[in-house]
Amino acid sequence: MNFTPGEMLFYGGVVGMVIVAIVSIIVTALFAGSRKRLRRQLNEEYGGNLK
């Protein structure tokens, strides 16, 4: 298949947006897990209930 430069930019942009969306979902999940571990550790060390 021969794509024109405009088609390459369009489809490349769509693929790029999909990749960014997938990576952002993964990073959000990792940060949520880190947040829970950090809150648990801070509660153990300093007491109290952090929100």
PQR file with spaces between the fields and no chain letter, atoms N, CA, C, O and H, PARSE charges and radii, in Angstrom:
ATOM       1  N    MET     1       0.841   -1.180    0.000 -0.4000 1.5000
ATOM       2  CA   MET     1       0.000    0.000    0.000 -0.0000 2.0000
ATOM       3  C    MET     1       0.879    1.233    0.000  0.5500 1.7000
ATOM       4  O    MET     1       1.852    1.328    0.749 -0.5500 1.4000
ATOM       5  N    ASN     2       0.524    2.152   -0.836 -0.4000 1.5000
ATOM       6  CA   ASN     2       1.241    3.420   -0.882 -0.0000 2.0000
ATOM       7  C    ASN     2       0.379    4.490   -0.247  0.5500 1.7000
ATOM       8  O    ASN     2      -0.720    4.785   -0.717 -0.5500 1.4000
ATOM       9  H    ASN     2      -0.266    2.074   -1.444  0.4000 1.0000
ATOM      10  N    PHE     3       0.887    5.065    0.821 -0.4000 1.5000
ATOM      11  CA   PHE     3       0.183    6.141    1.500 -0.0000 2.0000
ATOM      12  C    PHE     3       0.749    7.471    1.048  0.5500 1.7000
ATOM      13  O    PHE     3       1.954    7.608    0.837 -0.5500 1.4000
ATOM      14  H    PHE     3       1.780    4.826    1.204  0.4000 1.0000
ATOM      15  N    THR     4      -0.120    8.441    0.902 -0.4000 1.5000
ATOM      16  CA   THR     4       0.338    9.799    0.616 -0.0000 2.0000
ATOM      17  C    THR     4       0.895   10.385    1.909  0.5500 1.7000
ATOM      18  O    THR     4       0.598    9.879    2.992 -0.5500 1.4000
ATOM      19  H    THR     4      -1.099    8.331    1.073  0.4000 1.0000
ATOM      20  N    PRO     5       1.696   11.442    1.812 -0.5600 1.5000
ATOM      21  CA   PRO     5       2.218   12.054    3.039  0.2800 2.0000
ATOM      22  C    PRO     5       1.114   12.495    3.998  0.5500 1.7000
ATOM      23  O    PRO     5       1.265   12.378    5.214 -0.5500 1.4000
ATOM      24  N    GLY     6       0.016   12.996    3.463 -0.4000 1.5000
ATOM      25  CA   GLY     6      -1.090   13.402    4.322 -0.0000 2.0000
ATOM      26  C    GLY     6      -1.704   12.227    5.057  0.5500 1.7000
ATOM      27  O    GLY     6      -2.034   12.332    6.238 -0.5500 1.4000
ATOM      28  H    GLY     6      -0.107   13.091    2.475  0.4000 1.0000
ATOM      29  N    GLU     7      -1.858   11.104    4.362 -0.4000 1.5000
ATOM      30  CA   GLU     7      -2.397    9.904    5.004 -0.0000 2.0000
ATOM      31  C    GLU     7      -1.438    9.368    6.059  0.5500 1.7000
ATOM      32  O    GLU     7      -1.866    8.912    7.120 -0.5500 1.4000
ATOM      33  H    GLU     7      -1.589   11.018    3.402  0.4000 1.0000
ATOM      34  N    MET     8      -0.145    9.422    5.770 -0.4000 1.5000
ATOM      35  CA   MET     8       0.839    8.958    6.744 -0.0000 2.0000
ATOM      36  C    MET     8       0.777    9.804    8.011  0.5500 1.7000
ATOM      37  O    MET     8       0.843    9.267    9.117 -0.5500 1.4000
ATOM      38  H    MET     8       0.203    9.792    4.908  0.4000 1.0000
ATOM      39  N    LEU     9       0.651   11.110    7.861 -0.4000 1.5000
ATOM      40  CA   LEU     9       0.542   11.982    9.028 -0.0000 2.0000
ATOM      41  C    LEU     9      -0.743   11.701    9.800  0.5500 1.7000
ATOM      42  O    LEU     9      -0.732   11.645   11.030 -0.5500 1.4000
ATOM      43  H    LEU     9       0.597   11.546    6.962  0.4000 1.0000
ATOM      44  N    PHE    10      -1.838   11.526    9.087 -0.4000 1.5000
ATOM      45  CA   PHE    10      -3.118   11.274    9.742 -0.0000 2.0000
ATOM      46  C    PHE    10      -3.089    9.963   10.525  0.5500 1.7000
ATOM      47  O    PHE    10      -3.367    9.939   11.724 -0.5500 1.4000
ATOM      48  H    PHE    10      -1.846   11.571    8.088  0.4000 1.0000
ATOM      49  N    TYR    11      -2.749    8.874    9.834 -0.4000 1.5000
ATOM      50  CA   TYR    11      -2.753    7.570   10.497 -0.0000 2.0000
ATOM      51  C    TYR    11      -1.655    7.472   11.555  0.5500 1.7000
ATOM      52  O    TYR    11      -1.838    6.824   12.586 -0.5500 1.4000
ATOM      53  H    TYR    11      -2.523    8.894    8.860  0.4000 1.0000
ATOM      54  N    GLY    12      -0.528    8.108   11.301 -0.4000 1.5000
ATOM      55  CA   GLY    12       0.528    8.153   12.311 -0.0000 2.0000
ATOM      56  C    GLY    12       0.060    8.875   13.559  0.5500 1.7000
ATOM      57  O    GLY    12       0.375    8.457   14.673 -0.5500 1.4000
ATOM      58  H    GLY    12      -0.380    8.634   10.464  0.4000 1.0000
ATOM      59  N    GLY    13      -0.691    9.955   13.386 -0.4000 1.5000
ATOM      60  CA   GLY    13      -1.240   10.680   14.530 -0.0000 2.0000
ATOM      61  C    GLY    13      -2.249    9.857   15.299  0.5500 1.7000
ATOM      62  O    GLY    13      -2.265    9.876   16.530 -0.5500 1.4000
ATOM      63  H    GLY    13      -0.948   10.295   12.481  0.4000 1.0000
ATOM      64  N    VAL    14      -3.093    9.132   14.578 -0.4000 1.5000
ATOM      65  CA   VAL    14      -4.081    8.274   15.241 -0.0000 2.0000
ATOM      66  C    VAL    14      -3.372    7.186   16.046  0.5500 1.7000
ATOM      67  O    VAL    14      -3.723    6.938   17.199 -0.5500 1.4000
ATOM      68  H    VAL    14      -3.080    9.116   13.578  0.4000 1.0000
ATOM      69  N    VAL    15      -2.389    6.544   15.450 -0.4000 1.5000
ATOM      70  CA   VAL    15      -1.635    5.499   16.153 -0.0000 2.0000
ATOM      71  C    VAL    15      -0.913    6.098   17.357  0.5500 1.7000
ATOM      72  O    VAL    15      -0.880    5.489   18.426 -0.5500 1.4000
ATOM      73  H    VAL    15      -2.104    6.745   14.513  0.4000 1.0000
ATOM      74  N    GLY    16      -0.339    7.282   17.190 -0.4000 1.5000
ATOM      75  CA   GLY    16       0.344    7.948   18.301 -0.0000 2.0000
ATOM      76  C    GLY    16      -0.599    8.249   19.447  0.5500 1.7000
ATOM      77  O    GLY    16      -0.240    8.063   20.609 -0.5500 1.4000
ATOM      78  H    GLY    16      -0.366    7.777   16.321  0.4000 1.0000
ATOM      79  N    MET    17      -1.803    8.714   19.138 -0.4000 1.5000
ATOM      80  CA   MET    17      -2.777    9.009   20.195 -0.0000 2.0000
ATOM      81  C    MET    17      -3.192    7.743   20.936  0.5500 1.7000
ATOM      82  O    MET    17      -3.364    7.764   22.154 -0.5500 1.4000
ATOM      83  H    MET    17      -2.095    8.866   18.194  0.4000 1.0000
ATOM      84  N    VAL    18      -3.352    6.643   20.208 -0.4000 1.5000
ATOM      85  CA   VAL    18      -3.718    5.377   20.850 -0.0000 2.0000
ATOM      86  C    VAL    18      -2.603    4.925   21.791  0.5500 1.7000
ATOM      87  O    VAL    18      -2.870    4.476   22.905 -0.5500 1.4000
ATOM      88  H    VAL    18      -3.212    6.625   19.218  0.4000 1.0000
ATOM      89  N    ILE    19      -1.357    5.043   21.342 -0.4000 1.5000
ATOM      90  CA   ILE    19      -0.223    4.652   22.183 -0.0000 2.0000
ATOM      91  C    ILE    19      -0.167    5.508   23.439  0.5500 1.7000
ATOM      92  O    ILE    19       0.042    4.990   24.535 -0.5500 1.4000
ATOM      93  H    ILE    19      -1.139    5.407   20.437  0.4000 1.0000
ATOM      94  N    VAL    20      -0.352    6.821   23.287 -0.4000 1.5000
ATOM      95  CA   VAL    20      -0.331    7.724   24.442 -0.0000 2.0000
ATOM      96  C    VAL    20      -1.460    7.379   25.411  0.5500 1.7000
ATOM      97  O    VAL    20      -1.254    7.403   26.624 -0.5500 1.4000
ATOM      98  H    VAL    20      -0.522    7.242   22.396  0.4000 1.0000
ATOM      99  N    ALA    21      -2.639    7.062   24.900 -0.4000 1.5000
ATOM     100  CA   ALA    21      -3.763    6.704   25.768 -0.0000 2.0000
ATOM     101  C    ALA    21      -3.464    5.431   26.554  0.5500 1.7000
ATOM     102  O    ALA    21      -3.757    5.358   27.748 -0.5500 1.4000
ATOM     103  H    ALA    21      -2.807    7.043   23.915  0.4000 1.0000
ATOM     104  N    ILE    22      -2.891    4.438   25.903 -0.4000 1.5000
ATOM     105  CA   ILE    22      -2.568    3.176   26.581 -0.0000 2.0000
ATOM     106  C    ILE    22      -1.509    3.403   27.652  0.5500 1.7000
ATOM     107  O    ILE    22      -1.634    2.891   28.765 -0.5500 1.4000
ATOM     108  H    ILE    22      -2.653    4.496   24.934  0.4000 1.0000
ATOM     109  N    VAL    23      -0.472    4.162   27.328 -0.4000 1.5000
ATOM     110  CA   VAL    23       0.587    4.440   28.303 -0.0000 2.0000
ATOM     111  C    VAL    23       0.035    5.230   29.480  0.5500 1.7000
ATOM     112  O    VAL    23       0.425    4.984   30.621 -0.5500 1.4000
ATOM     113  H    VAL    23      -0.370    4.577   26.424  0.4000 1.0000
ATOM     114  N    SER    24      -0.870    6.181   29.223 -0.4000 1.5000
ATOM     115  CA   SER    24      -1.424    6.973   30.326 -0.0000 2.0000
ATOM     116  C    SER    24      -2.272    6.108   31.255  0.5500 1.7000
ATOM     117  O    SER    24      -2.276    6.334   32.465 -0.5500 1.4000
ATOM     118  H    SER    24      -1.187    6.381   28.296  0.4000 1.0000
ATOM     119  N    ILE    25      -2.986    5.127   30.719 -0.4000 1.5000
ATOM     120  CA   ILE    25      -3.758    4.209   31.559 -0.0000 2.0000
ATOM     121  C    ILE    25      -2.823    3.386   32.435  0.5500 1.7000
ATOM     122  O    ILE    25      -3.092    3.193   33.621 -0.5500 1.4000
ATOM     123  H    ILE    25      -2.983    4.943   29.736  0.4000 1.0000
ATOM     124  N    ILE    26      -1.731    2.902   31.863 -0.4000 1.5000
ATOM     125  CA   ILE    26      -0.764    2.108   32.627 -0.0000 2.0000
ATOM     126  C    ILE    26      -0.131    2.945   33.730  0.5500 1.7000
ATOM     127  O    ILE    26      -0.015    2.489   34.868 -0.5500 1.4000
ATOM     128  H    ILE    26      -1.512    3.059   30.900  0.4000 1.0000
ATOM     129  N    VAL    27       0.280    4.168   33.401 -0.4000 1.5000
ATOM     130  CA   VAL    27       0.918    5.042   34.389 -0.0000 2.0000
ATOM     131  C    VAL    27      -0.057    5.394   35.504  0.5500 1.7000
ATOM     132  O    VAL    27       0.327    5.422   36.673 -0.5500 1.4000
ATOM     133  H    VAL    27       0.186    4.538   32.477  0.4000 1.0000
ATOM     134  N    THR    28      -1.311    5.661   35.160 -0.4000 1.5000
ATOM     135  CA   THR    28      -2.316    5.969   36.176 -0.0000 2.0000
ATOM     136  C    THR    28      -2.496    4.790   37.130  0.5500 1.7000
ATOM     137  O    THR    28      -2.614    4.985   38.340 -0.5500 1.4000
ATOM     138  H    THR    28      -1.623    5.637   34.211  0.4000 1.0000
ATOM     139  N    ALA    29      -2.517    3.584   36.600 -0.4000 1.5000
ATOM     140  CA   ALA    29      -2.646    2.398   37.452 -0.0000 2.0000
ATOM     141  C    ALA    29      -1.434    2.246   38.362  0.5500 1.7000
ATOM     142  O    ALA    29      -1.582    1.914   39.538 -0.5500 1.4000
ATOM     143  H    ALA    29      -2.420    3.425   35.617  0.4000 1.0000
ATOM     144  N    LEU    30      -0.241    2.484   37.833 -0.4000 1.5000
ATOM     145  CA   LEU    30       0.965    2.377   38.655 -0.0000 2.0000
ATOM     146  C    LEU    30       0.977    3.424   39.757  0.5500 1.7000
ATOM     147  O    LEU    30       1.323    3.115   40.897 -0.5500 1.4000
ATOM     148  H    LEU    30      -0.120    2.753   36.878  0.4000 1.0000
ATOM     149  N    PHE    31       0.601    4.666   39.431 -0.4000 1.5000
ATOM     150  CA   PHE    31       0.581    5.727   40.439 -0.0000 2.0000
ATOM     151  C    PHE    31      -0.464    5.452   41.509  0.5500 1.7000
ATOM     152  O    PHE    31      -0.250    5.779   42.677 -0.5500 1.4000
ATOM     153  H    PHE    31       0.320    4.917   38.505  0.4000 1.0000
ATOM     154  N    ALA    32      -1.585    4.858   41.134 -0.4000 1.5000
ATOM     155  CA   ALA    32      -2.616    4.536   42.124 -0.0000 2.0000
ATOM     156  C    ALA    32      -2.083    3.504   43.113  0.5500 1.7000
ATOM     157  O    ALA    32      -2.320    3.620   44.315 -0.5500 1.4000
ATOM     158  H    ALA    32      -1.759    4.592   40.185  0.4000 1.0000
ATOM     159  N    GLY    33      -1.373    2.506   42.623 -0.4000 1.5000
ATOM     160  CA   GLY    33      -0.777    1.508   43.504 -0.0000 2.0000
ATOM     161  C    GLY    33       0.289    2.110   44.394  0.5500 1.7000
ATOM     162  O    GLY    33       0.356    1.791   45.581 -0.5500 1.4000
ATOM     163  H    GLY    33      -1.180    2.412   41.646  0.4000 1.0000
ATOM     164  N    SER    34       1.122    2.974   43.843 -0.4000 1.5000
ATOM     165  CA   SER    34       2.160    3.632   44.634 -0.0000 2.0000
ATOM     166  C    SER    34       1.541    4.512   45.703  0.5500 1.7000
ATOM     167  O    SER    34       2.047    4.593   46.822 -0.5500 1.4000
ATOM     168  H    SER    34       1.068    3.233   42.878  0.4000 1.0000
ATOM     169  N    ARG    35       0.455    5.166   45.359 -0.4000 1.5000
ATOM     170  CA   ARG    35      -0.217    6.052   46.313 -0.0000 2.0000
ATOM     171  C    ARG    35      -0.722    5.263   47.515  0.5500 1.7000
ATOM     172  O    ARG    35      -0.581    5.698   48.658 -0.5500 1.4000
ATOM     173  H    ARG    35       0.044    5.101   44.450  0.4000 1.0000
ATOM     174  N    LYS    36      -1.313    4.094   47.248 -0.4000 1.5000
ATOM     175  CA   LYS    36      -1.824    3.269   48.345 -0.0000 2.0000
ATOM     176  C    LYS    36      -0.691    2.802   49.254  0.5500 1.7000
ATOM     177  O    LYS    36      -0.809    2.852   50.478 -0.5500 1.4000
ATOM     178  H    LYS    36      -1.427    3.740   46.320  0.4000 1.0000
ATOM     179  N    ARG    37       0.412    2.345   48.646 -0.4000 1.5000
ATOM     180  CA   ARG    37       1.546    1.888   49.449 -0.0000 2.0000
ATOM     181  C    ARG    37       2.139    3.031   50.264  0.5500 1.7000
ATOM     182  O    ARG    37       2.484    2.844   51.430 -0.5500 1.4000
ATOM     183  H    ARG    37       0.508    2.304   47.651  0.4000 1.0000
ATOM     184  N    LEU    38       2.260    4.206   49.663 -0.4000 1.5000
ATOM     185  CA   LEU    38       2.825    5.355   50.364 -0.0000 2.0000
ATOM     186  C    LEU    38       1.937    5.774   51.522  0.5500 1.7000
ATOM     187  O    LEU    38       2.436    6.057   52.612 -0.5500 1.4000
ATOM     188  H    LEU    38       1.979    4.358   48.715  0.4000 1.0000
ATOM     189  N    ARG    39       0.634    5.817   51.306 -0.4000 1.5000
ATOM     190  CA   ARG    39      -0.283    6.181   52.393 -0.0000 2.0000
ATOM     191  C    ARG    39      -0.201    5.181   53.541  0.5500 1.7000
ATOM     192  O    ARG    39      -0.200    5.574   54.708 -0.5500 1.4000
ATOM     193  H    ARG    39       0.229    5.587   50.421  0.4000 1.0000
ATOM     194  N    ARG    40      -0.132    3.896   53.218 -0.4000 1.5000
ATOM     195  CA   ARG    40      -0.039    2.871   54.251 -0.0000 2.0000
ATOM     196  C    ARG    40       1.261    3.043   55.048  0.5500 1.7000
ATOM     197  O    ARG    40       1.256    2.940   56.275 -0.5500 1.4000
ATOM     198  H    ARG    40      -0.132    3.577   52.270  0.4000 1.0000
ATOM     199  N    GLN    41       2.359    3.302   54.357 -0.4000 1.5000
ATOM     200  CA   GLN    41       3.642    3.477   55.030 -0.0000 2.0000
ATOM     201  C    GLN    41       3.636    4.730   55.899  0.5500 1.7000
ATOM     202  O    GLN    41       4.132    4.699   57.026 -0.5500 1.4000
ATOM     203  H    GLN    41       2.363    3.385   53.360  0.4000 1.0000
ATOM     204  N    LEU    42       3.088    5.824   55.398 -0.4000 1.5000
ATOM     205  CA   LEU    42       3.042    7.057   56.183 -0.0000 2.0000
ATOM     206  C    LEU    42       2.149    6.893   57.407  0.5500 1.7000
ATOM     207  O    LEU    42       2.475    7.399   58.481 -0.5500 1.4000
ATOM     208  H    LEU    42       2.685    5.850   54.483  0.4000 1.0000
ATOM     209  N    ASN    43       1.036    6.197   57.259 -0.4000 1.5000
ATOM     210  CA   ASN    43       0.161    5.948   58.408 -0.0000 2.0000
ATOM     211  C    ASN    43       0.869    5.099   59.462  0.5500 1.7000
ATOM     212  O    ASN    43       0.701    5.331   60.659 -0.5500 1.4000
ATOM     213  H    ASN    43       0.771    5.786   56.386  0.4000 1.0000
ATOM     214  N    GLU    44       1.655    4.121   59.026 -0.4000 1.5000
ATOM     215  CA   GLU    44       2.388    3.292   59.981 -0.0000 2.0000
ATOM     216  C    GLU    44       3.459    4.101   60.707  0.5500 1.7000
ATOM     217  O    GLU    44       3.635    3.956   61.916 -0.5500 1.4000
ATOM     218  H    GLU    44       1.791    3.932   58.054  0.4000 1.0000
ATOM     219  N    GLU    45       4.173    4.953   59.970 -0.4000 1.5000
ATOM     220  CA   GLU    45       5.288    5.686   60.562 -0.0000 2.0000
ATOM     221  C    GLU    45       4.829    6.873   61.400  0.5500 1.7000
ATOM     222  O    GLU    45       5.385    7.125   62.469 -0.5500 1.4000
ATOM     223  H    GLU    45       4.030    5.071   58.987  0.4000 1.0000
ATOM     224  N    TYR    46       3.831    7.597   60.933 -0.4000 1.5000
ATOM     225  CA   TYR    46       3.442    8.843   61.592 -0.0000 2.0000
ATOM     226  C    TYR    46       2.079    8.775   62.260  0.5500 1.7000
ATOM     227  O    TYR    46       1.683    9.718   62.946 -0.5500 1.4000
ATOM     228  H    TYR    46       3.380    7.393   60.064  0.4000 1.0000
ATOM     229  N    GLY    47       1.361    7.692   62.077 -0.4000 1.5000
ATOM     230  CA   GLY    47       0.039    7.554   62.680 -0.0000 2.0000
ATOM     231  C    GLY    47      -0.976    8.438   61.987  0.5500 1.7000
ATOM     232  O    GLY    47      -0.667    9.123   61.011 -0.5500 1.4000
ATOM     233  H    GLY    47       1.682    6.926   61.520  0.4000 1.0000
ATOM     234  N    GLY    48      -2.182    8.413   62.501 -0.4000 1.5000
ATOM     235  CA   GLY    48      -3.237    9.234   61.911 -0.0000 2.0000
ATOM     236  C    GLY    48      -3.773    8.618   60.645  0.5500 1.7000
ATOM     237  O    GLY    48      -3.246    7.636   60.123 -0.5500 1.4000
ATOM     238  H    GLY    48      -2.433    7.857   63.294  0.4000 1.0000
ATOM     239  N    ASN    49      -4.818    9.217   60.176 -0.4000 1.5000
ATOM     240  CA   ASN    49      -5.418    8.758   58.927 -0.0000 2.0000
ATOM     241  C    ASN    49      -5.303    9.855   57.897  0.5500 1.7000
ATOM     242  O    ASN    49      -5.929   10.907   58.024 -0.5500 1.4000
ATOM     243  H    ASN    49      -5.247   10.015   60.600  0.4000 1.0000
ATOM     244  N    LEU    50      -4.511    9.614   56.886 -0.4000 1.5000
ATOM     245  CA   LEU    50      -4.408   10.555   55.781 -0.0000 2.0000
ATOM     246  C    LEU    50      -5.519   10.258   54.795  0.5500 1.7000
ATOM     247  O    LEU    50      -5.905    9.104   54.609 -0.5500 1.4000
ATOM     248  H    LEU    50      -4.002    8.759   56.782  0.4000 1.0000
ATOM     249  N    LYS    51      -6.027   11.293   54.171 -0.4000 1.5000
ATOM     250  CA   LYS    51      -7.104   11.091   53.199 -0.0000 2.0000
ATOM     251  C    LYS    51      -6.563   10.811   51.836  0.5500 1.7000
ATOM     252  O    LYS    51      -7.332   10.616   50.895 -0.5500 1.4000
ATOM     253  H    LYS    51      -5.714   12.230   54.323  0.4000 1.0000
